[in-house]
């Protein structure tokens, strides 16, 4: 099942509330990347009407993500405040979340936040061939300092041109 990246794709046959729910979900920031929403990251896979409420399918960025419970509570609170009751959160781990689900606008905002966005699923294998670009100056003269940056999903790099350290969001 592909992530539902465009909630308006079938807007003519969807209940109008689905668009409002997607708007609400887009307002929820990722706790580790506050410049991005959970929809920017592709963590929301589907919004489905139920007989007496709504189901939101959430795929955490990894199965052991410590923010999963926080996100479930935040989704329920946000939707309740918007007038949506009986919201069931379905945490789906299959297929596993991938950095390919991060939208293009979010990748730009990562750069603007000083984080190099993931370069694709093969980037770790090709990092020596295609160096990670510095989010500050755009230089490819970069080097990995540590496999882990501010979080486990990021590696710490340094630009040899502007000398700035930066996180690289690893490919998952």
Secondary structure, DSSP 4 states (H G I P E B T S, - for coil): ------TTTTTTTS-THHHHHHHHHHT-B-SS-TTSBTTTTT-EEEEEEETTEEEEEE--SSTT-TTHHHHHHHHHHHHHHTT--SEEEEE--SSPP-GGGS-HHHHHHHHHTTEEPP--TTHHHHTTTSPPPPTTT--S-EEEEES--SSTTEEEEEETTT--EEEEE---
